[in-house]
Amino acid sequence: MNDTITLSHGSGGVQTNRLINEVFFKYFNNDILNQMNDSAQVDIDFKKLAFTTDSFVVNPIFFNGGNIGKLAVCGTVNDIAVSGAKPLYLTSAFIIEEGFSISKLEEIVKSMADEANKAGVKIIAGDTKVVEKGSVDGIFINTSGIGRIYENVNINCANAAVGDVVIVNGTLGDHGMTIMCARNKLGLEGNLMSDCACLNSLVDTMIEAYAGIHVIRDATRGGVAAVLNEISEFSNVTIALEENNLPIKEEVKGATEMLGLDPLYIANEGKLCVFVPEAYAQRVLNVMRNHPLGSDAAIIGQVTRELGQKVYLNTVVGGKRLVDMPSGIQLPRIC
Amino acid sequence: MNDTITLSHGSGGVQTNRLINEVFFKYFNNDILNQMNDSAQVDIDFKKLAFTTDSFVVNPIFFNGGNIGKLAVCGTVNDIAVSGAKPLYLTSAFIIEEGFSISKLEEIVKSMADEANKAGVKIIAGDTKVVEKGSVDGIFINTSGIGRIYENVNINCANAAVGDVVIVNGTLGDHGMTIMCARNKLGLEGNLMSDCACLNSLVDTMIEAYAGIHVIRDATRGGVAAVLNEISEFSNVTIALEENNLPIKEEVKGATEMLGLDPLYIANEGKLCVFVPEAYAQRVLNVMRNHPLGSDAAIIGQVTRELGQKVYLNTVVGGKRLVDMPSGIQLPRIC
C-alpha cells in the first residue's frame, strides 16, 4: 500500500475496505468490531448507562507524551470515568486530509489500540472520511463512548457541599504547556510532557476507598479554573484554593511565568478535581497517592459559602484573588 | 451575540457556555442533556444495544432537500434502524471554522432538532470545537447513536439466502446527483432533491409485517453497488439485478447520462436494500409502498448461487453486466 491517503480511501469502495482491514482492524481487532455490522451490537447487563462524545483537533498531532489518537481514547474514557461509571465501549471516527501519511495514521491507530487496551475498553465501531487537501488540517478524530454507571455512587457537579475538601491527582498545566511550547517552538519543549492518560483505574480506586465522593471532574479545556467555576455554579458554593498547595512542575511554572499565563487556566489531559467530605479526604488522598497516576495528589482547597458562587485563591503573599471563569481566546486546538 | 464564530467559542469558557446555551440547548433541549454531566446518564431496560458513529463533511453544507445537520441525524438513525434496532439517543459533536456564521449554525442545529424529533430520538450529549480559519472547511459534524435491538429479529449482512428477493424503498441516486450538480453548478440543480430522511419508522413497519427479514442495509457512499457487493461477500451469494426494474427519476437518469455515471454507484441518504424470502416479499413490498418513504418501492433483483460472490445486472437490451465493488475516486464529501 502506497503511504499516502487519497480521496479513494474515503469513497466507500475497494480502497476504503483495504484501509479499514489493513490499518483499523489490524489494531482494533475484537469480536464485536469484526462483525462489521452497520452498528455494533453489544450485550448489556445493567440499568444505567453513561454516553458521551468528544472531537479531537489537537495541533501538533504528535507531542511529547502522546498523540491525537491516545488523547482521543483518554478524553472519552475520562469523561465516562468521572461520571462514576466504568467505560466499556468506544467508537472512533476519522476525518483525514488527502495526502496524509498512512504510516502516521497507523502510528495514531496503534496508540489508540494500546491505550484502549490499557483502559480495558473496546473500540467497536468506526467511520472514515477523507476530504480534499486544505479542507481539514491533517487529521481530526471523534470518539464516543458508553459505560456502566456504578450503582452505589452519585457523582455529580451539583453535589459539592460546604466543608468538602478539593483534591487534584497531580501537577497542573502539563498538557497545555507542552502543546503551547511545541506549537510556538519556544525551545522549552524538551522539558515538558503532556499528562495525557486514562484515569478510569484511578477513579475506581477512589470510589472503592469511599463510594460517597461528591464530585469528580477532569480539568481539560479551560483548566482547573473552568471546572471549579462550573462546580461552584452548579452546587451554589464558594471554592477557596491555597496557592501554596497547587502542585505545579518547575518547568511548567517557568514556562507559564515566561508567557504571563496562570497554570490554573491551562488544560490538563490526565488530571481530575475531586470533592470529598473532610472526614474521608485523607483516606481518598492516600489511595490516590498510592496509584501511579496520583503520586503527586494534593489537597488544593475547600468548599465554603462565604462569597456565593465564586472561586478564589489565597495567594502565597497572603492576599485573596478571584479565579474567574476563563473568557476570550485561550490556546485553540489544545485537545 | 455577534453573528460570527470566534476561537473563543471553542475555548471552554464564558463564550463556549453562551454558545451552548443560546444555540444547542435552545433546540436540543431535553431532560438528560440539561443535566450537563460529563457524560449523559440514561436508564436502560433492555439487553441488546446497537452503537454506531458517523462523521459528516458534506459539501455544500446546504443543499436541496436538507443540510449537513439533517444528514447527520438521518445517517446515524438509519445505521441503527437497518440493524433491526430502535434508535433512542444521539450525541452530536461539531468542528467549526473560525468565522462561520452563527445564524447558519443555528439553522443547522434547528434541522437536527426537527429531524431528531420526527425520528423520536433525543440528542443527549455534545461537544464543540472551533479551529482557526483554513483548518476545516466550514463545519463538520459527528453523530453517534445508541438503540435497542429488537428481540425477535436477526437482521445481518451475512443472512442473504438463495431465493431472497431484493427490494429498494424508492428511486436511486437522488442524494448523490443533487450534491454533484450543486457543487459543479451544472444548471440541473433545480430539478434534483436529496432523499435524505430518517428511515426508522419505515423499518419498523417492515419488521412488523415480517419479522424474519434477512438483511437491511442503507445504500449511502458507493450506492446500491457497494452495499450489494458487501452483502454478496458476507452471505457468499450471487445477486442478480433487473435493469428494467431499477427505480430512477427521469432527472437523475438525465444527469447521470450527461456525466457518464451509473446510478447504481451514486449515494443515497434515504434508501435501503431489503432481502426477504420470496414467500414474504409481496407482503413487505405492500407495507413499504403504503409508507410515505416507500411509495416508489420496487423489487430490483433476487439472490442466486450461480456465480459465487458476484453482483450482476440483466440489462434492458438482454445482456448481463457485472456490478463490481466501486473502486477509485468517487465524488468526495457526498455525506
Contacts between the chains, C-beta under 8 A, distances in Angstrom:
chain1	res1	chain2	res2	distance
A	6	B	329	7.1
A	7	B	329	4.7
A	7	B	332	4.7
A	8	B	327	7.4
A	8	B	328	5.1
A	8	B	329	4.7
A	8	B	330	7.7
A	10	B	332	6.3
A	11	B	221	6.5
A	11	B	222	6.6
A	11	B	326	6.5
A	11	B	328	7.4
A	11	B	329	6.1
A	11	B	330	3.9
A	11	B	331	7.9
A	11	B	332	7.1
A	12	B	220	7.2
A	12	B	221	3.1
A	12	B	222	3.5
A	12	B	226	5.2
A	12	B	326	6.9
A	12	B	330	7.1
A	13	B	222	5.2
A	13	B	226	5.9
A	13	B	325	5.5
A	13	B	326	3.5
A	13	B	327	5.3
A	13	B	328	7.4
A	13	B	330	6.8
A	14	B	325	5.3
A	14	B	326	7.1
A	14	B	327	4.2
A	14	B	328	8.0
A	15	B	327	6.9
A	15	B	328	7.4
A	16	B	221	8.0
A	16	B	222	8.0
A	17	B	325	7.6
A	35	B	156	8.0
A	36	B	157	7.2
A	36	B	234	7.6
A	37	B	50	8.0
A	37	B	83	5.7
A	37	B	156	6.8
A	37	B	157	7.0
A	38	B	52	6.7
A	38	B	79	4.6
A	38	B	80	7.8
A	38	B	82	5.1
A	38	B	83	5.2
A	38	B	217	6.5
A	38	B	218	7.2
A	39	B	50	4.1
A	39	B	51	6.1
A	39	B	52	3.5
A	39	B	79	5.1
A	39	B	80	5.1
A	39	B	83	4.5
A	39	B	85	6.8
A	39	B	145	7.6
A	39	B	147	7.2
A	40	B	50	7.0
A	40	B	51	4.8
A	40	B	52	6.6
A	41	B	48	6.2
A	41	B	49	7.4
A	41	B	50	5.8
A	41	B	83	6.8
A	41	B	149	6.0
A	42	B	48	7.4
A	42	B	49	5.2
A	42	B	51	6.2
A	43	B	47	6.3
A	43	B	48	6.0
A	43	B	49	7.8
A	44	B	44	5.8
A	44	B	46	7.0
A	44	B	47	5.8
A	44	B	48	6.9
A	44	B	49	5.0
A	45	B	47	7.3
A	46	B	44	7.0
A	47	B	43	6.3
A	47	B	44	5.8
A	47	B	45	7.3
A	48	B	41	6.3
A	48	B	42	7.4
A	48	B	43	6.1
A	48	B	44	6.9
A	49	B	41	7.4
A	49	B	42	5.2
A	49	B	43	7.8
A	49	B	44	4.9
A	49	B	49	8.0
A	49	B	146	7.7
A	50	B	37	8.0
A	50	B	39	4.0
A	50	B	40	6.9
A	50	B	41	5.9
A	51	B	39	6.1
A	51	B	40	4.8
A	51	B	41	8.0
A	51	B	42	6.3
A	51	B	89	6.2
A	51	B	91	6.4
A	51	B	124	6.5
A	51	B	125	5.9
A	51	B	146	6.3
A	52	B	38	6.7
A	52	B	39	3.5
A	52	B	40	6.5
A	52	B	91	6.8
A	52	B	125	5.2
A	53	B	91	3.6
A	53	B	92	7.3
A	53	B	93	4.8
A	53	B	125	5.6
A	53	B	126	6.7
A	53	B	127	5.4
A	53	B	142	6.9
A	53	B	144	5.6
A	54	B	93	6.6
A	54	B	127	4.9
A	55	B	93	4.4
A	55	B	94	7.6
A	55	B	95	5.4
A	55	B	127	5.5
A	55	B	129	5.2
A	55	B	142	6.1
A	56	B	129	8.0
A	57	B	95	6.1
A	57	B	129	5.0
A	57	B	131	5.4
A	57	B	135	7.5
A	57	B	136	7.9
A	59	B	135	7.8
A	79	B	38	4.6
A	79	B	39	5.1
A	80	B	38	7.8
A	80	B	39	5.1
A	82	B	38	5.1
A	83	B	37	5.7
A	83	B	38	5.2
A	83	B	39	4.6
A	83	B	41	6.8
A	85	B	39	6.8
A	89	B	51	6.2
A	91	B	51	6.4
A	91	B	52	6.8
A	91	B	53	3.6
A	91	B	144	5.5
A	92	B	53	7.3
A	93	B	53	4.8
A	93	B	54	6.6
A	93	B	55	4.3
A	93	B	142	5.3
A	93	B	144	7.8
A	94	B	55	7.6
A	95	B	55	5.4
A	95	B	57	6.1
A	95	B	95	7.8
A	95	B	140	6.0
A	124	B	51	6.5
A	125	B	51	5.9
A	125	B	52	5.2
A	125	B	53	5.6
A	126	B	53	6.7
A	127	B	53	5.5
A	127	B	54	4.9
A	127	B	55	5.5
A	129	B	55	5.2
A	129	B	56	8.0
A	129	B	57	5.0
A	129	B	333	7.8
A	130	B	332	6.7
A	131	B	57	5.4
A	131	B	137	7.0
A	131	B	332	6.5
A	131	B	333	6.0
A	132	B	332	6.0
A	132	B	333	7.5
A	134	B	134	7.6
A	134	B	137	7.7
A	135	B	57	7.5
A	135	B	59	7.8
A	135	B	136	7.1
A	135	B	137	4.0
A	135	B	333	7.6
A	136	B	57	7.9
A	136	B	135	7.1
A	136	B	136	5.4
A	136	B	137	7.1
A	136	B	140	7.4
A	137	B	131	6.9
A	137	B	134	7.7
A	137	B	135	4.0
A	137	B	136	7.1
A	140	B	95	6.0
A	140	B	136	7.4
A	140	B	140	7.2
A	142	B	53	6.9
A	142	B	55	6.1
A	142	B	93	5.3
A	142	B	142	4.0
A	142	B	144	7.7
A	144	B	53	5.5
A	144	B	91	5.5
A	144	B	93	7.8
A	144	B	142	7.7
A	144	B	144	3.5
A	145	B	39	7.6
A	146	B	49	7.7
A	146	B	51	6.3
A	146	B	146	6.7
A	147	B	39	7.1
A	149	B	41	6.0
A	156	B	37	6.8
A	157	B	36	7.2
A	157	B	37	7.0
A	217	B	38	6.5
A	218	B	38	7.2
A	220	B	12	7.2
A	221	B	11	6.5
A	221	B	12	3.1
A	221	B	16	7.9
A	222	B	11	6.6
A	222	B	12	3.6
A	222	B	13	5.2
A	222	B	16	8.0
A	226	B	12	5.3
A	226	B	13	5.9
A	234	B	36	7.6
A	325	B	13	5.6
A	325	B	14	5.3
A	325	B	17	7.7
A	326	B	11	6.5
A	326	B	12	6.9
A	326	B	13	3.5
A	326	B	14	7.1
A	327	B	8	7.4
A	327	B	13	5.2
A	327	B	14	4.2
A	327	B	15	6.9
A	328	B	8	5.1
A	328	B	11	7.4
A	328	B	13	7.4
A	328	B	14	8.0
A	328	B	15	7.4
A	329	B	6	7.1
A	329	B	7	4.7
A	329	B	8	4.7
A	329	B	11	6.1
A	330	B	8	7.7
A	330	B	11	3.9
A	330	B	12	7.1
A	330	B	13	6.8
A	331	B	11	7.9
A	332	B	7	4.7
A	332	B	10	6.3
A	332	B	11	7.1
A	332	B	98	8.0
A	332	B	130	6.7
A	332	B	131	6.4
A	332	B	132	6.0
A	333	B	129	7.7
A	333	B	131	5.9
A	333	B	132	7.5
A	333	B	135	7.6
